[in-house]
Amino acid sequence: MQAHKIPVFKLWVPKWLAIAVILAILMTCLFSFAFYSSPVTTMGFYGIQPTDVQYAMIVLYGSTVAFLALDFRIVKYFAPRRYLIIALVVNTICSFACFHSRDWVLFVVCQFIQGITCALMSGIVLQLTFPRLQVTRARVIAYSVLYGCIQISPPFYSIYSSVILHTYNFNWLFYSNTILLIILTLVVLLTMNGQARFTKKIPLYQVDWVGYLFYIFFILSLGYIFIYGHQLGWLDSSFIRFLCFSNLLILILFISRESKLKRPLINLRIFKEKNFIIGLLLLFTFYIFKGSTGLAYGYLDIILGHDPLSTIPIWTAVIAGTVLSMFVTSRFILKGYNLIKIIIAGFGCMALYYTCMILFVSKQGETGDFMLPMLIYGIATGILFVPIVSFTTSASPPKISINASLLGIFARFTGFTVSMAFNNEFQLYTTSAVREKFRETLTETTPQWRIALQDIQNQHINAGSDIYTAKEISGTFFNHLIGEQLLIRATRDYYFLMLVGVIFVIAILLLSPQIRNVVLRIRKTNIPY
């Protein structure tokens, strides 16, 4: 029998077990994002700054995005089991190395490598799933399950890491990851055929390795500019100016190269489709709005002082909302509902989430108060993801539809990166503005300020502290109260701006009737990323 006709899973493996192995591979390849569920713990473990944690996440994500463009070719050369075993072994080595070291540079390098293995493993999952689904109904359900797993993986691993970090230290995340990888490797060896292939073996000729190097340099440099730009003073920094110039030059060379090659890394002819560009902009915008939840979790941690375990109900609400809305949305898509109307409904839910956060953010609050907003957030992301991706891929020509997926994940990466940069910049700007206004208010109401400070001092003196200690503690405590109020105000202002942005997007969609006529085409050749 020809290799590409041999079943990937052994004959004794039942269908339910094969599905379970596929889902296990998908969730395991996303495990590295668990290292960022508690940035404060990561900072304390390595002794680094918040921007360093953010950039490490960019390296992981960007490495995955760039290598997926190569993986589309490479996966057709190797046998799936061998390809998957290589990814699992390399991932295990990286996790084991990080377990025995607290070196930050080694961690970032391993994150880059694990980003590549994430692309390898997710590429296998996609090839195992979509080319074998002939019926549109099955493919829509597969879309929903795949994207549902991707969407729930951050809250799922946040719950997991909260439990681990509550009992053990940060290093146990590497230890548990290593164990999971070893178990999955054994399962793959037992259940998958070593000789099976997805297609006939296609030699790795005319693979655009140079294009890949351009692409990965552009992605990582872009991430560095957005994450460290404010810290270095943006264009006042010679290094940022150098990266901007280098990225512009790389972009020009990349476009020129891809336009001439017979087998380019990414076929740029797809940009001739106007609705495809609109789809990319929707993905980009969606991920900017989606990235605003980091501020909510920061508020729960800093202002309300919740420990990691107490936020588990919040994560559970997000997962429940995502799963429920993805299921319902897939039903609407199968019934032929207009994609743009579904997308508008999703952005409407996102606007409702922002409205709730503006109302609920205050100095006093309980975990239960934020269950409903985060449930609405999960519903919004579940509604939006599949329709936007379906809209984008349906707008692309069939022969180059794979490029829609590759550029779609790049748009998501860019939106995610810009969201973090905007979050950092806006918080600093708003905090500075509010602090200045607060300082003017304190100057105008100096007697009341002195009375409040004296009351705090008296409380500490009555508790047994001497006058000097009471003054020091009261000053520190008062500054802490001011800092909390500044963060609360900055959080509200940020969510208000996001609310205005969502309303603006909804208005554009309502006033642009030409984009409503895109017909859903979920083809057999469409392999989403």
C-alpha positions as CSV (number, residue, x, y, z in Angstrom):
1,M,0.0,0.0,0.0
2,Q,1.2,3.5,-0.8
3,A,2.4,5.5,2.2
4,H,-0.2,8.3,1.8
5,K,-3.0,5.7,1.8
6,I,-1.9,4.1,5.1
7,P,-4.1,5.2,8.1
8,V,-2.2,7.7,10.3
9,F,-3.5,5.9,13.4
10,K,-3.1,2.2,13.9
11,L,-6.1,0.0,13.1
12,W,-6.8,-0.9,16.7
13,V,-7.1,2.7,17.7
14,P,-10.8,3.7,18.1
15,K,-12.1,6.9,16.7
16,W,-12.7,8.5,20.1
17,L,-9.1,7.8,21.1
18,A,-7.7,9.2,17.9
19,I,-9.7,12.4,18.5
20,A,-8.5,12.5,22.1
21,V,-4.8,12.2,20.9
22,I,-5.4,15.0,18.4
23,L,-6.8,17.3,21.0
24,A,-4.0,16.4,23.4
25,I,-1.4,17.3,20.8
26,L,-3.2,20.7,20.2
27,M,-3.4,21.6,23.9
28,T,0.1,20.4,24.7
29,C,1.6,22.6,21.9
30,L,-0.1,25.6,23.6
31,F,1.3,24.8,27.0
32,S,4.1,27.4,26.8
33,F,1.6,30.2,27.2
34,A,1.0,28.9,30.8
35,F,4.4,30.6,31.7
36,Y,2.7,34.0,31.2
37,S,-0.5,33.5,33.2
38,S,1.1,35.1,36.2
39,P,3.6,37.8,35.0
40,V,4.5,38.9,38.5
41,T,5.6,35.3,39.4
42,T,7.6,35.1,36.1
43,M,9.3,38.5,36.9
44,G,10.1,37.4,40.4
45,F,11.5,34.0,39.3
46,Y,13.9,35.6,36.7
47,G,14.4,39.0,38.2
48,I,13.1,40.9,35.1
49,Q,10.9,43.7,34.1
50,P,7.2,43.5,32.8
51,T,8.3,44.4,29.3
52,D,10.7,41.5,29.3
53,V,7.9,39.1,30.1
54,Q,5.8,40.6,27.3
55,Y,8.6,40.3,24.7
56,A,9.2,36.7,25.6
57,M,5.5,36.0,24.8
58,I,6.0,37.9,21.5
59,V,9.0,35.7,20.7
60,L,7.0,32.5,21.3
61,Y,4.0,33.8,19.4
62,G,6.0,35.3,16.5
63,S,8.2,32.2,16.1
64,T,5.0,30.1,15.7
65,V,3.5,32.6,13.2
66,A,6.6,32.7,11.0
67,F,7.3,28.9,11.0
68,L,3.7,28.0,10.1
69,A,4.4,29.5,6.6
70,L,7.3,26.9,6.2
71,D,5.4,24.1,7.9
72,F,2.9,24.0,5.1
73,R,5.7,22.7,2.8
74,I,7.7,20.7,5.3
75,V,4.8,18.6,6.6
76,K,4.4,17.1,3.2
77,Y,8.0,15.8,3.2
78,F,8.2,14.0,6.6
79,A,6.1,11.1,7.9
80,P,3.6,12.6,10.5
81,R,4.7,10.4,13.4
82,R,8.4,11.1,12.9
83,Y,7.7,14.8,12.4
84,L,5.7,14.9,15.6
85,I,8.2,13.0,17.6
86,I,10.9,15.4,16.6
87,A,8.8,18.3,17.8
88,L,7.9,16.6,21.1
89,V,11.6,15.6,21.8
90,V,12.9,19.1,21.0
91,N,10.1,20.6,23.2
92,T,11.0,18.3,26.0
93,I,14.7,19.2,25.9
94,C,13.9,22.9,26.0
95,S,11.5,22.4,29.0
96,F,14.1,20.3,30.8
97,A,16.8,22.9,30.2
98,C,14.6,25.7,31.6
99,F,13.8,23.5,34.6
100,H,17.5,23.4,35.5
101,S,18.3,27.0,34.8
102,R,17.1,30.5,35.8
103,D,18.9,32.2,32.9
104,W,16.5,34.6,31.2
105,V,18.3,34.5,27.9
106,L,18.1,30.7,27.8
107,F,14.4,30.9,28.5
108,V,13.8,33.3,25.6
109,V,15.9,31.2,23.2
110,C,13.9,28.1,24.3
111,Q,10.7,30.1,23.8
112,F,11.7,30.7,20.2
113,I,12.4,27.0,19.7
114,Q,9.2,26.0,21.4
115,G,7.4,28.4,19.1
116,I,8.7,26.4,16.2
117,T,7.6,23.1,17.8
118,C,4.2,24.7,18.5
119,A,3.9,25.3,14.7
120,L,5.0,21.8,13.9
121,M,2.5,20.2,16.3
122,S,-0.4,22.4,15.3
123,G,0.4,21.8,11.6
124,I,0.1,18.1,12.3
125,V,-3.2,18.6,14.1
126,L,-4.6,20.6,11.1
127,Q,-3.5,18.0,8.6
128,L,-5.0,15.3,10.7
129,T,-8.3,17.1,10.9
130,F,-9.4,19.2,7.9
131,P,-8.3,17.5,4.6
132,R,-10.2,14.4,5.7
133,L,-13.5,16.2,6.3
134,Q,-15.7,16.1,3.2
135,V,-18.9,17.5,4.5
136,T,-19.3,21.3,5.2
137,R,-21.1,20.6,8.5
138,A,-18.2,18.5,9.7
139,R,-15.7,21.2,8.7
140,V,-17.6,24.0,10.4
141,I,-17.8,21.9,13.6
142,A,-14.0,21.2,13.3
143,Y,-13.4,25.0,12.9
144,S,-15.3,25.6,16.1
145,V,-13.6,22.9,18.0
146,L,-10.1,24.0,16.8
147,Y,-10.6,27.7,17.5
148,G,-12.5,26.9,20.7
149,C,-9.4,25.0,22.0
150,I,-7.2,27.9,21.0
151,Q,-9.5,30.5,22.7
152,I,-9.9,28.5,25.9
153,S,-6.2,27.5,26.2
154,P,-5.1,30.8,28.0
155,P,-7.8,30.7,30.7
156,F,-7.4,26.9,31.0
157,Y,-3.6,27.1,31.5
158,S,-4.2,30.1,33.8
159,I,-6.3,27.8,36.1
160,Y,-3.6,25.1,35.8
161,S,-0.8,27.4,36.6
162,S,-2.7,29.0,39.5
163,V,-3.1,25.6,41.2
164,I,0.6,24.8,40.5
165,L,1.9,28.2,41.7
166,H,-0.3,28.1,44.8
167,T,1.3,24.8,45.9
168,Y,4.8,24.8,44.3
169,N,7.1,27.4,42.7
170,F,7.4,28.6,39.1
171,N,9.9,25.8,38.2
172,W,7.2,23.2,38.6
173,L,5.6,24.5,35.4
174,F,8.6,23.3,33.5
175,Y,8.6,20.0,35.4
176,S,5.0,19.3,34.7
177,N,5.4,20.3,31.1
178,T,8.2,17.8,30.7
179,I,6.2,15.0,32.2
180,L,3.2,15.8,29.9
181,L,5.5,15.8,26.8
182,I,7.1,12.5,27.7
183,I,3.6,10.9,28.2
184,L,2.3,12.3,24.9
185,T,5.4,11.0,23.1
186,L,4.7,7.5,24.4
187,V,1.1,7.8,23.3
188,V,2.0,8.9,19.8
189,L,4.5,6.0,19.5
190,L,1.8,3.6,20.5
191,T,-1.1,4.9,18.5
192,M,0.3,6.3,15.2
193,N,1.7,4.4,12.2
194,G,5.4,5.2,11.4
195,Q,5.0,4.7,7.7
196,A,1.8,6.7,7.1
197,R,1.9,10.0,5.2
198,F,-0.6,12.8,4.6
199,T,0.3,13.0,0.9
200,K,2.9,11.6,-1.5
201,K,6.4,12.6,-0.4
202,I,7.1,16.0,-1.9
203,P,10.8,16.9,-2.0
204,L,11.9,20.1,-0.2
205,Y,12.9,22.0,-3.3
206,Q,12.4,25.7,-3.9
207,V,11.5,26.2,-0.3
208,D,11.8,29.9,0.5
209,W,14.2,29.8,3.4
210,V,15.5,33.3,2.7
211,G,11.9,34.6,2.8
212,Y,11.4,32.8,6.1
213,L,14.5,34.6,7.6
214,F,13.1,38.0,6.3
215,Y,9.7,37.1,7.8
216,I,11.0,36.1,11.3
217,F,13.3,39.1,11.5
218,F,10.5,41.4,10.6
219,I,8.1,39.9,13.2
220,L,10.6,39.8,16.1
221,S,11.8,43.4,15.3
222,L,8.2,44.6,15.1
223,G,7.5,43.1,18.4
224,Y,10.6,44.6,20.0
225,I,9.7,48.1,18.7
226,F,6.1,47.9,20.1
227,I,7.1,46.4,23.5
228,Y,10.3,48.4,24.3
229,G,9.4,51.5,22.3
230,H,8.1,53.6,25.1
231,Q,10.8,52.4,27.5
232,L,13.5,53.5,25.1
233,G,11.8,56.7,24.1
234,W,10.5,55.6,20.7
235,L,12.3,57.4,17.9
236,D,14.5,59.2,20.4
237,S,16.4,55.9,20.7
238,S,19.0,55.2,18.0
239,F,18.3,51.4,18.3
240,I,14.6,51.8,17.7
241,R,15.3,54.0,14.7
242,F,17.7,51.4,13.4
243,L,15.0,48.7,13.8
244,C,12.4,50.8,12.1
245,F,14.7,51.4,9.1
246,S,15.8,47.8,9.0
247,N,12.2,46.6,9.1
248,L,11.2,48.9,6.3
249,L,14.1,47.6,4.2
250,I,13.3,44.0,5.0
251,L,9.6,44.5,4.1
252,I,10.6,46.0,0.7
253,L,13.0,43.1,0.0
254,F,10.4,40.5,1.2
255,I,7.6,42.0,-1.1
256,S,10.0,42.2,-4.0
257,R,11.2,38.6,-3.5
258,E,7.7,37.0,-2.9
259,S,6.4,38.7,-6.1
260,K,9.0,37.1,-8.3
261,L,9.2,33.5,-6.9
262,K,7.2,30.6,-8.4
263,R,6.7,29.1,-4.9
264,P,6.8,32.0,-2.5
265,L,6.6,31.7,1.3
266,I,3.4,33.8,1.1
267,N,1.6,34.6,-2.1
268,L,0.9,38.3,-2.0
269,R,-1.5,38.3,-4.9
270,I,-4.2,37.6,-2.3
271,F,-4.1,41.3,-1.4
272,K,-5.9,42.0,-4.6
273,E,-9.1,40.8,-2.9
274,K,-10.7,43.8,-1.2
275,N,-12.9,41.8,1.2
276,F,-9.8,39.7,2.3
277,I,-8.2,43.0,3.4
278,I,-11.3,43.9,5.3
279,G,-11.2,40.5,6.9
280,L,-7.6,41.0,8.0
281,L,-8.5,44.4,9.5
282,L,-11.3,42.8,11.4
283,L,-9.0,40.1,12.8
284,F,-6.4,42.8,13.7
285,T,-9.1,44.9,15.4
286,F,-10.6,41.9,17.2
287,Y,-7.3,41.1,18.8
288,I,-6.8,44.6,19.9
289,F,-10.1,44.5,21.7
290,K,-9.4,40.9,22.9
291,G,-6.1,42.0,24.5
292,S,-7.8,44.4,26.9
293,T,-8.5,41.6,29.4
294,G,-4.9,41.8,30.8
295,L,-6.0,45.1,32.5
296,A,-8.9,43.3,34.1
297,Y,-6.7,40.6,35.6
298,G,-4.2,43.2,36.7
299,Y,-7.1,45.1,38.4
300,L,-8.2,42.0,40.2
301,D,-4.6,41.3,41.4
302,I,-3.5,44.7,42.4
303,I,-6.6,46.6,43.5
304,L,-8.7,43.8,44.9
305,G,-5.7,41.8,46.1
306,H,-7.1,38.4,44.9
307,D,-4.8,35.4,45.1
308,P,-4.5,33.2,42.0
309,L,-6.9,30.6,43.2
310,S,-9.7,33.1,43.8
311,T,-9.5,34.1,40.1
312,I,-10.3,30.5,39.0
313,P,-14.1,31.3,38.8
314,I,-13.3,34.2,36.5
315,W,-11.3,32.0,34.1
316,T,-14.1,29.4,34.3
317,A,-16.7,32.0,33.3
318,V,-14.5,32.9,30.3
319,I,-14.2,29.3,29.2
320,A,-18.0,28.6,29.7
321,G,-18.9,31.7,27.6
322,T,-16.5,30.8,24.9
323,V,-17.6,27.2,24.6
324,L,-21.3,28.1,24.7
325,S,-21.1,30.9,22.1
326,M,-18.9,28.8,19.8
327,F,-21.5,26.0,19.8
328,V,-24.3,28.4,19.1
329,T,-22.4,30.4,16.4
330,S,-21.5,27.2,14.5
331,R,-25.2,26.4,14.4
332,F,-26.0,29.8,12.9
333,I,-23.3,29.5,10.3
334,L,-24.5,26.1,9.3
335,K,-28.0,27.5,8.9
336,G,-26.6,30.1,6.5
337,Y,-26.9,33.3,8.6
338,N,-25.1,36.3,7.2
339,L,-21.5,36.4,8.6
340,I,-21.4,40.2,9.0
341,K,-24.5,40.2,11.0
342,I,-23.0,37.6,13.3
343,I,-19.8,39.6,13.6
344,I,-21.8,42.8,14.4
345,A,-23.6,40.8,17.2
346,G,-20.2,39.7,18.5
347,F,-18.9,43.2,18.7
348,G,-22.1,44.2,20.4
349,C,-21.4,41.7,23.1
350,M,-17.9,43.1,23.4
351,A,-19.3,46.6,23.8
352,L,-21.6,45.2,26.6
353,Y,-18.5,43.7,28.3
354,Y,-16.7,47.1,28.2
355,T,-19.8,48.8,29.6
356,C,-20.0,46.4,32.5
357,M,-16.3,46.8,33.3
358,I,-16.7,50.6,33.4
359,L,-19.5,50.3,35.8
360,F,-17.9,47.6,38.1
361,V,-14.3,48.8,38.4
362,S,-14.0,50.4,41.8
363,K,-12.0,50.1,45.0
364,Q,-14.4,47.7,46.5
365,G,-15.4,44.6,44.7
366,E,-15.7,40.8,44.9
367,T,-14.9,38.0,42.4
368,G,-18.6,37.4,41.9
369,D,-19.1,40.9,40.6
370,F,-16.9,40.1,37.6
371,M,-18.3,36.7,36.7
372,L,-21.0,38.2,34.5
373,P,-18.6,40.6,32.6
374,M,-16.1,37.9,31.9
375,L,-18.8,35.5,30.8
376,I,-20.0,38.2,28.4
377,Y,-16.3,38.6,27.2
378,G,-16.1,34.8,26.6
379,I,-19.4,34.9,24.6
380,A,-18.1,37.8,22.5
381,T,-14.8,36.1,21.6
382,G,-16.7,32.8,20.8
383,I,-19.1,34.6,18.5
384,L,-16.4,36.6,16.7
385,F,-13.6,34.2,16.0
386,V,-15.0,31.7,13.6
387,P,-17.2,34.1,11.6
388,I,-14.3,36.6,11.1
389,V,-11.9,33.8,10.0
390,S,-14.6,32.3,7.8
391,F,-15.2,35.7,6.2
392,T,-11.5,36.2,5.5
393,T,-10.9,32.8,4.0
394,S,-14.1,32.9,2.0
395,A,-13.0,36.2,0.4
396,S,-9.8,34.6,-1.0
397,P,-9.3,32.8,-4.3
398,P,-9.4,29.0,-3.9
399,K,-5.9,28.3,-5.4
400,I,-4.1,30.6,-2.8
401,S,-6.6,30.2,0.1
402,I,-3.8,28.8,2.4
403,N,-2.2,32.3,2.3
404,A,-5.4,33.7,3.8
405,S,-4.8,31.5,6.9
406,L,-1.1,32.4,7.1
407,L,-1.8,36.2,6.8
408,G,-4.7,35.8,9.2
409,I,-2.5,34.5,12.0
410,F,-0.1,37.3,11.3
411,A,-2.9,39.8,11.6
412,R,-3.9,38.3,14.9
413,F,-0.3,38.4,16.1
414,T,0.0,42.1,15.1
415,G,-3.2,43.0,16.8
416,F,-2.1,41.2,20.0
417,T,1.3,43.0,19.9
418,V,-0.3,46.4,19.3
419,S,-2.8,45.8,22.0
420,M,0.0,45.3,24.6
421,A,1.9,48.4,23.3
422,F,-1.3,50.5,23.4
423,N,-2.1,49.2,26.9
424,N,1.3,50.1,28.2
425,E,1.3,53.6,26.6
426,F,-2.2,54.5,27.5
427,Q,-1.9,53.5,31.1
428,L,1.3,55.6,31.5
429,Y,-0.3,58.6,29.7
430,T,-3.6,58.4,31.7
431,T,-1.8,57.8,35.0
432,S,0.4,60.8,34.5
433,A,-2.5,63.0,33.5
434,V,-4.6,61.9,36.5
435,R,-1.7,62.1,38.9
436,E,-1.1,65.8,37.8
437,K,-4.8,66.5,38.3
438,F,-4.7,64.8,41.6
439,R,-1.7,66.8,42.7
440,E,-3.6,70.1,41.9
441,T,-6.6,68.9,43.9
442,L,-4.4,68.1,46.9
443,T,-2.8,71.5,46.7
444,E,-6.2,73.1,46.7
445,T,-7.5,71.0,49.6
446,T,-4.3,70.8,51.7
447,P,-6.1,71.0,55.1
448,Q,-8.3,68.0,54.3
449,W,-5.2,66.1,53.0
450,R,-3.3,66.9,56.3
451,I,-6.3,65.8,58.4
452,A,-6.6,62.5,56.4
453,L,-2.8,61.8,56.8
454,Q,-3.0,62.7,60.5
455,D,-5.8,60.2,61.0
456,I,-3.7,57.4,59.4
457,Q,-0.8,58.3,61.7
458,N,-3.0,58.2,64.8
459,Q,-4.3,54.8,63.9
460,H,-0.8,53.4,63.7
461,I,0.2,55.2,67.0
462,N,-2.8,53.7,68.7
463,A,-1.7,50.3,67.4
464,G,1.6,50.7,69.2
465,S,3.9,52.3,66.7
466,D,6.2,55.3,67.6
467,I,5.7,58.7,66.0
468,Y,8.5,58.3,63.4
469,T,7.4,54.9,62.3
470,A,3.7,56.0,62.1
471,K,4.7,59.0,59.9
472,E,6.7,56.7,57.5
473,I,3.9,54.1,57.4
474,S,1.2,56.6,56.9
475,G,3.0,58.3,54.0
476,T,3.6,55.0,52.3
477,F,0.0,53.9,52.9
478,F,-1.3,57.2,51.5
479,N,0.8,56.9,48.4
480,H,-0.4,53.4,47.9
481,L,-4.0,54.6,48.1
482,I,-3.3,57.3,45.5
483,G,-1.7,54.7,43.3
484,E,-4.8,52.5,43.5
485,Q,-7.1,55.4,42.6
486,L,-4.8,56.2,39.6
487,L,-5.0,52.6,38.3
488,I,-8.7,52.5,38.8
489,R,-9.2,55.7,36.8
490,A,-6.7,54.6,34.1
491,T,-8.6,51.3,33.8
492,R,-12.0,53.0,33.4
493,D,-10.6,55.4,30.8
494,Y,-9.0,52.6,28.9
495,Y,-12.3,50.6,28.8
496,F,-14.2,53.7,27.8
497,L,-11.8,54.2,24.8
498,M,-12.2,50.5,23.9
499,L,-16.0,51.0,24.0
500,V,-15.8,53.9,21.7
501,G,-13.6,51.9,19.3
502,V,-16.1,49.0,19.3
503,I,-19.0,51.3,18.6
504,F,-17.0,52.8,15.7
505,V,-16.3,49.4,14.2
506,I,-20.0,48.4,14.5
507,A,-21.0,51.7,12.8
508,I,-18.6,51.0,9.9
509,L,-20.0,47.5,9.4
510,L,-23.5,48.7,9.4
511,L,-22.8,51.5,6.9
512,S,-20.8,49.3,4.5
513,P,-23.4,47.1,2.7
514,Q,-20.9,45.9,0.1
515,I,-19.1,43.6,2.5
516,R,-22.3,41.8,3.5
517,N,-22.5,39.8,0.2
518,V,-19.5,37.6,0.9
519,V,-20.7,34.0,0.5
520,L,-19.4,31.4,3.0
521,R,-17.1,29.0,1.2
522,I,-15.5,26.4,3.5
523,R,-13.5,24.4,1.0
524,K,-11.7,21.2,1.5
525,T,-8.4,23.0,0.6
526,N,-9.0,25.5,3.5
527,I,-6.7,24.6,6.4
528,P,-7.2,27.3,9.1
529,Y,-4.4,28.6,11.4
